[in-house]
Amino acid sequence: MLFNSLHFLIFFPIVTLLYYLLKQKYRWILLFIASTYFYSAFFLPYILILYFIIIIDYVCGILIENSKNKTKLFWLLYSIISNIGLLFYFKYYNFFIDVFVEYLPNVKHLDIILPIGLSFHTFQSLSYTIEVYKGKQKAEKHIGYFANYVLFFPQMVAGPIERYDCLGKELRSKHVFNFKNISNGLRLILYGLFVKMCIADNLAPLVNEFYSNPTQYYSSSAWIALIAFSIQIYADFYGYSTIAVGAARLLGINLMDNFNQPYFATSFYQFWQRWHISLTTWFRNYVFFPMGGSYVNAFRWIINVLLVFALSGFWHGANYTFIIWGFLHGLFYLIEKGFSNFIPVFIAKNKIFLTFGAIATFTLVTFIWVFFRAENFDKALLVIKQCYTYTFEAKKDLLINIQTITMLAVFIVFEIVIYKSRFDLFFQNQKTVIRWFVYIILAFCLLLFSGIQSYQFIYFQF
């Protein structure tokens, strides 16, 4: 079920109404049924995979808490292997068959469909068993609440990846009908739909057209396509996350912010503090720190950083292009770190220097997105080559219509206005006439300028 569908428009108000009508002790049942229905609307049989994750990690959590030493470690490894094994089978099996095809001549590809959001589910559930193993989280004895932690429908498909000490507590808390929660939730949903449907979905055809045959276009059009995809993927994922936070807010449940205006970042370090924050936090806590973090020698630290970035790329997809995308982010992060040691503080804090840093970061991030978007490595190189191919041969221009340009201008204005804040929190303090003027503008844009075709959220494939 898509957030930007009539199905969800009918489904969610019913769930919200029932949620507040039911007594607290029955609400977990409603959320479980609603979340199961929400996910089953994509492909019914795959809900069984999520049930499998729930049962495995629920049992492992209890066994870890009640065990000691090697037995405790055994149940943690059992949880990790079960989750990663499931992810490997559906997402990476065919990739590894291609890599080792000469050594496995009789092994064939599997005709399987990747369950939507499986990477998110496994990472979120794994964070729970790891925290129980570390003694920082008590094992949940109520399987219903744990099931809702894995299934919670607003964020189950594309995050944010929540820890149990945050979302579990929210799911257990008693929530009363609160006008402030309702108004803030609706604001976020409205803005999220605008970002997805008026920005991402209007740029999608443009990007798809170019990437289908990049050699047909002038180099100027190649750069337009690169920038268009950079904005598209941000608007698509940011739009989803904003709707997710808003939907949960309507139920009185707080989800973490997954984005903090990353394209205003003045460095790669800052970019990853602002982009997909929950994933960055996950890799930092459960991969980078266990590898020694920053408390190792310089060479080991460099290897750790590159490995974590490459793994984060591989998490996104079973393709060399994703690994390269992650590796390049790690490489530029290291280069940036190296140069920062030689830049005086008074220069580093200078507005001109920070502006240059923001432009340079956005440009490089946009360029690296090529490896994320291209179907394969050869296609990525072809796109890059096209950016620097100047010819007098007749080629096509990639044209952006006035509607898309207008929507982009509105989006940029909003992002500047709410800088260092969040849409709902910024406008809740504004005068009534200003708030409603903004609501009308967004509703008007949604009615008249939404993309002609509705596109599935990009991060659903991960």
N, C-alpha and C positions, 0 to 999 in steps of 0.2 A: 504494500500500500504506500503510495507516494504522498508526501505532505501537500503537494500542489495538485491534488486530485479531488474530484467531487466525493469519492469514496471516503476520504479522510474528513472532508467538510461535514459529512453526515455522522461518521463514526465518532469523532472526537467530542463534539458537544454532548452526545448521549453518554459517553464514558464519564465526562466531567460532571454531568448532572447526577448520574448514579453514584459517583464517588462521594459527593457531598451529602446525598440522601442516606447512604449506608452508614451503619455504625462502624467505628474504627476497627473492631475485631473482624469485620467481614471485608474490609477494603482490599486486603491482600488477595483475596479470591477474585475480586473484580479485576484488579490489575493483572493477575495471572491470566485470566480468560481473555482480557482485552489485548494483552501483549502477544499471546498465542495466536489470536485471530489476526492481529496486525501483521505478524511475520508470515503466517500461513497464507495470507493473501498474495504473497509473492510466489511461493511454491510449497504446497502443503506438506509433502513428505519430509522436507528439510527441517521442519520443526523438531523432528525426532533427534536430529544431530544436537540441537541445543539442549534437549532433554537429557541426552547422554552426557554432555558437558556438565550440566547441573548435578546429575546424580554422582558422577565421578568426583567432582570437586567438593561437593557437600560431604560425601563420605570421607574423602581424603582429609578434609579440614578437621573433622572430628578425630580421625585416627592419628593425625599429626599431633593434635593437642594432647591426646591421651598416651602418646608414645614417648620414648626417650632414645637419644643417641642415634644409632644406626637404623633402628626401626622407624624413627621419626623421619630421617633422611630418605629412607626407602619409600615412604608414602608421598613425600614431596616429589621425588623423582617419578613416581608412578603418575602423579598428577601432571607433571611437566611432559612426560613422554606421551601420555594419553592426549593431551591438548595439542602439542606440537605434531604428534603423529597424525592426528586428524587433519590438522592444517596442511601437513606435508602431502597427505594422500590427495586431498581435493585441489590444492593450489600449486604444489611444487613437483608432484610425481612426474608429470609429462616433461617438465623442464629438465629434471635430472636424467630421464631416459634419453633425451636429446644430447645431453652433455656426455653421457657414458655409452652412447649407442654402439660404438665399436667394440666395447667390452661386454655388451648385453644384446647380442644380435637377435635373440629369440624373444626379447621382451618388447611388447607392443604398447602403444599409447592407450590410455583409458578414455573412453567417451563419457566424461563426467562434467557436470556443471558445478561451478564454484558456488556454494551457498552464500547468499548476500551477507556481507559484513562479517564473515567468519573470522577474519584476522582481529577484528575488534572484540568479538565474543571471547575468543581464546585468551587474548592478552588481559582482558578485564577479569576473567575468572581466575587466571593464573596469578594475578596480583594478590588475590584473596588467599590462596594456599601458601604463597610465599610469605605473606605477612603473618599468617598463623604460624608458620614454621619459625619465623624470626621472633615470635612471642609478642608481636606488636598488635595482634588482632585475636580476639577470642573467636573460637569456632562457633558458627551460627548453628543452633540446634533446630530451629524452625525452618524446614525445607521450603516452605512457601515464601518466606521473606528472602531466602537465598535465591530461589528461582526467579523472583522478581528483580533481584539485583542483576542477574544475567540477562533477563528478558525485557526489562523495563522499556516499553515501546518507543518513547520519544528519542532515546539515545541508543537503542539496541543495534541499529544498522550501521551507523557511521559515527558513533561516539557522541560526546567525549568519553574517553576511557576513564571510568571512575574507580576509585578505591572503595573497598567495603566500609571503611571507617567513616566515609563521607556519605555515599549513596545509601548504604545499609541503614545508617542512622536516620536519614531523611525518610526512607520508606517505612520505618518503624514509628516515626513521630506522628502525633495526632495533628491533623491539619483542619482548621476551621475555615469556613467560607470567609474570604477577606477581599474586599473591593480592590485594595491596592495590588494584591497578587493577580487578580483578574485583569485589571487595567494594564499592569506592566507586562503580563503574559501576552495579552492581545497586541500590545505595541510591538513586542518582539516578533510575534508571528507575522504581523503586517509588514514589518521592515524586512524580515527574512524572506517572505514571499516576493517582495519587490526586488530584492537583491538577486534571488534565484531566477525569477520569471522574466524580469525586465532587463537584467544585465547578463547573467550567464546564458540564458536561453536565446537571447538575441545575438550573442557573440558566437555561440556554438556552430551555426551554419557556416559562418565566415571561416572559422578555424577548420572545420571539416572539409570545406571546399578547397582550401589551400593544401592541407595535408594529404588529400586524395591524389594530387598531382602537382607537387611544388615546382617542377621545372617549367610549367606553363606561365609562371608569373615573374614579373620584374623583381629585382632585389628589394626595392622599396616596399612592395607588397609582402615580401617575405618578412620584413621587419614588422610590418603592421600585423601580420598573422601571429608572430611571436608575442607581441605586446597583447594582442587580443586574447591569446590563450592564457597568458599570465593573469590577466584580469578575470577571464572566464573561470579558471579553476579556483581562484580565490573567492569569487562571487558565489560559485556553486557550493563550495564546502562551507564558506562563511554563512551563506544563506541557510543551509541545512542546520548548522550548529545553532544559529540564532532562533530558528523555528523550534528546535529541540529544547533549548533553554526556556523559550516562551511557553511551550506546551506543558513542560514540567512545572513551570511557575504557576500556571493556572490550577494545578493540583496542589499547590503549596510546597512543591518539592524544588529544592535548589540544585542545579547542576553547575559545574564549573564552566567558566568561559574558556573556549578552545582557541579563540583568536583575540588579538589585541592590536589591530591595525598594523600588520607585519610589513606592509609596503611603505610605512613611514620609518622603518628601522634604518639606523645609520651604519649598521655593520651586520655581518653574518651571525655573529654571536647574539646580537639583539633580535635578528630575524627569527632565530630558533627559540627565543624566549617569547615570541609573539605568534608564531605559526604553529598550528596543531599542538598546542601547549601540552595536552594530555599525553600525546605520544612521546614528545620530547622528555617529559617527566618520567614516563615509564622506562624508556631506554636508559635514562640517567640513573634511576633508582635500582633497576634490576639487571642491567648489563654493564654500564660504565663503572659504577661504584664497586660491584663485585670483582671487576677486573683490576681494581686498584685505584680507579679514579685518577686524581691528580697527585696522589701520594706514591708515585713511582718515578723512576729516572726519566729523563727527557725523551729518550728513544722509545721507551715502553709507552709513555704518554701519547706520543705521536701515533704509534701503532694502534693504541686503544681508541683514539679519536677517529682515525680513518676506518677502523673496523666497525665501530658503532654507527657511523654515518652510512657506511656501505650496507650494514644489516638493516638499518632503517629504510634504505632504498629498496632492499630485497623484500622487506615486509610489504611494500606496496604492490609488488608484482613479480611473477616468475619470469623475468626477462633480464638479460644483461644490461639493457638500457636503464632499468631502475637502479641496478647496482652502481652503474657509472654516475647516474644522477646523484645518488647519495654520496659516492666517493668524491665527486667534484665539490659538493658542499663542504665536506670535511677538509678537502685540500685548501679551498679558499679561506675556511675558518682558521686553519693553521698558518697560512700566509699572513692573514690579518693579525693574528696573535703575535707573530714574529715581528711585524712592523710596529705594532702598538708599543712595544718595549722601548722604541727609539723616538717616540713622539712625545714631546713635552706636554704636560697636563694643560697648560694655558692654550696650546694649539688644539688639543683634542676636544676641548670644551668650546672652542670658537664656533660661532654659528655658521660661518662660511665653510669651515672644515666639516661640520656636521651635515650641512646641506649637500656638499660634495659626496660625503659618505653615503647619504641616503640615495642619491642619484646613482652612484657606482654600485651600491648593493642591489637596487632594483634592476639595473641593467644586467648585472651578472646573473641574478636569480632568474630573470626573464629568459636569458640566453640558455641557462642550464635546463630550463623547463622543456627544451627541445627533446632531450633524452627521455623525459617523462611522457611526453605526448606521442612521439614517433612509435610506430608499430615494431620497429627493429633498429638495430645499430646502423645498417646501411641507409635506411630512410632518414635517420637523424643526421648522418653525414651529408646526405643529399640536401636536406633543409638548410644546414649550416653553409654548405657550398653556395646555395642559392642566395643567401644573404649577401654574399660578396661577389656575385656574378653580375657584371655590368655588360650589357650587350645592346646593339642597335637593332637586333632582331625584334620583330613584332611579337609581343607577349601580352598577357592579360594583366589588368589592374585589379587588385582586390578592393572592391568598393564598399565603404561603410555608409549605410543610409543615414539620413538626418535623424530618424527616429532613434537609432542606436546611439548616435553621438549625443543626442539630447538626454537620453537615459543615463549615459556615462557621466555627463556634466552634473545631473541631479545627484547621482551617487557620490561623486567626488565632493560635491558641496556638503552633503550630509556627513561624510567621513571627516571632513575638515571641521565642521561645526561641532561634532561630538568627540573631537580628538581628546584622548585620554579619559574617555567616559564610555558609557554604553548607551545605546539608543533609548531604552526605557528609562534608565536612571537620569539621563540628561533632560528628557522632555517631561518627566513627572514634576519637575520643579518650574516648568514654564507656565506662562499665563494660559488660561483656557482657550483664548482666541488663537494663540500661536500653536498650541497643541492640535486643535481641530483643523487649522489651516494645513498643517503638516499631514495629518491623517487624510484629508481630502486630496492632497497632492499625490500621496502614495496610492490611494484607492483609484484615483483617476489614471495614474500610470499603469496600474495593474489591469484595469478594464480596457484601456485603449492600446497599450504598448507592450503587453506581454508577448513573448516569443510565439510565433505562429504554431510551432510544434513544441510539445512538452517533452523535455529530455530527462531521462533518469539521472539522479545525482551521481556525479563521477565517482565519488568514493564508495558507492555501493559495491563496486567490483572488488573492493579490498576486504 
